[in-house]
Amino acid sequence: MYFPAYRPRRLRKNDNFRRMIRETKLSVDDLVYPLFVVSGKGVKKPINSMPGQFQMSMDHLVKEVQRAKDLGIPAVLLFGIPEKKDETASGAFIKDGIIQQAVRRIKDRAPDIAVITDVCLCEYTSHGHCGMIEKGDVDNDTTIEVLGETAVSHAKAGADMVAPSAMMDGQVGAIREALDDAGYESLPIMAYSAKYASCFYGPFREAAESAPKFGDRKTYQMDPANGDEAIREMILDVEEGADIIMVKPALPYLDIIRRAREEFDLPIAAYNVSGEFAMIKAAANMGWLDGEKAMMESLLSIKRAGADIMITYFAPEAAEMLQK
Ligand code: PBG
């Protein structure tokens, strides 16, 4: 069918037609809201590079989680900033670690929202790397043991799902085994499967105080140039027992999200990361972009690419827009 027989503009003529043929629709059900928790009381410290986002102590955190729940958001993703960091990331897996306490508090005060925990060590190590350092690099096999222990400690605190983000080989398998051994065989894993060594995590590292003190993350996170390797990473995670596979960041990697959608039958998550959030906020702040429209168009693109779940700092704002 070619012009003039076919005229695509016919069905763009009015909003009713446009609604009828719309292929992708955003829903609040798609959203996961990441939050940063710190110790103390009454703390709500703005994160400079992420306008509207805060490091919150538990009292404020619980209120924000309740607000998310009231907006219809199905899940939050928690990141903890411990009081003390050490070489061995002990704050990551102790019973009264910041995350373990936060999960218990949320489950107690705002139980009707899913709590997902990030399972990584970079917020807890004094050197800021995502695992144990041996001979100047992150040691894979000791790290995955610690990640397993960390996931179990989150499960014991009441987490509904764990999300390993350290990009260690075999981490999903090690966590699955540790959870199963501890009796948590029904706790799902959302695996950060294709996580790239991206500059778009910059604002997050301010928020989570987790920038590496030496070197970078290129020996464990993926090279942004690689697409086929992302598929290999995802195959590994699926084989090891991932329930949801994730691509991260989202907007610069829409092709990877699309490939994941086509190759796998599992739910696909995409992480619309801190730098993607900061870019839109900054441009909107300068008056250079319509921030709300840019937010909704970005989320729509991520969903159109094939994501079922979008992890985004925009979650409450987007949920509000979707209610209108
Ligand atoms: C922890 C982790 C990071 C992010 C999520 N989990 C930072 C990193 O890998 O350096 C980034 C999230 C964001 O930028 O919003 N490893």
Boltz pocket constraint, residues with backbone or C-beta under 6 A from the ligand:
constraints:
  - pocket:
      binder: B
      contacts: [[A, 118], [A, 120], [A, 122], [A, 130], [A, 165], [A, 166], [A, 200], [A, 201], [A, 202], [A, 203], [A, 204], [A, 205], [A, 210], [A, 217], [A, 272], [A, 273], [A, 274], [A, 275]]
      max_distance: 6.0
